[in-house]
Amino acid sequence: MIIVIGSVLAKKETFDELLELSLEHSRRSRTEPGCLAHRLHRDCENPMLLTFVEEWTAPAALAAHFKVPASRAFVKAAQAMAAGPPKMNVYEACPHKIQ
């Protein structure tokens, strides 16, 4: 399983538009092959910070997601509305049952 944690800090004047675009991006991404989860969160201590938590079945599914024209358009728009460069970390995880 591939886990992606990404974040973008909005400017006060762009927050509402960035939030709407981010929600659309998450909803669309959930329909893509290999997407197990795509969630958007707003930080409780810094309400201008949006964080994405994604789960993908395999690296190939994530790579295909990055090639979707709507995903590329979202990244470009988010960068233009952000107070700084968006951040993203990608992890490979193995599910483990705790007993």
N, C-alpha and C positions, 0 to 999 in steps of 0.2 A: 504494500500500500504506500502511496505517496501522499505526504502531508505538506500543504503549502500554507504558510502564515505570511500574510502581506498587510501592509498598512499604508495609509495616506493621510497626511495632515491637511485639512482644508483651511482655506482662508475664511474668515467670518462671512465675507460677501459672496463666497462661492459655495458655502456649505450645503444649502438646500438643493442646489442643482447637482452637486457632486453626490449627495445622498441618493437622489432619485436615479442618477445614472448607475450608481453602485448597486442599488436594489435591482434594477433592470439587468445588469450584468450577472448578478448572482442567480437570478431566476432563469435567465437564458442558459447560463452555464450548467445548471442542474439538469437540463434536457440533453446535454451532450453525452455521447457514449463514453463510459468509463468514469463518469462523475458520480461519486458516492454521496458527496455532500459539498455544499458551497454556501457558507454562512457569512453574514455581515453583522458586525458588532460595533456599537458606539462606546467609546471609553467613558467610564463613570467619572474619572478624575480629569480627563481632558476631552470635553465633548466635541472638539473639532477633529479628534482622531478617530478614523474609521479603520477597523481591522477585519480582514478576510481570513476565514479558516476553511480550508478546502481539503477534501479527501478524494484521491483518484486511484483507480485500480492498478495503474502501471505508468511508468515513465512515458510510454508511447501515447497514452490517453492525454496526459498533460501536454506533451509536445503538440498533439493535434489541436488541443484547446488554444494554445498560443498562436496557431496558424489561422484560426477562425477570424475572418475580417472584422466581425463585431468586437472580438476580444482586442484586436489591435487598435481599433477605433476608441474603445473604452480607455485603454492605457494612454493613448495620446491625449484624450480629453481630460483624464484625471491628472496627468502631469501638468496640463495648462492651468488647472484649477487649484493645484496643491501649493501649500506654503513652502514646500521643499520636495526633494526627490522622494517618490514612493519607495518603500522598503519591501523586500520579499526574501523569504528563506524557504528552501525546499528540502524536505527530509524523507528518507525512506524508512518506513516503520514496519515492524512485524507485530501483528496483534498478539497479545499475551493475556491469557486468562489468569486472574489472581484468585487463589482459593483461600 
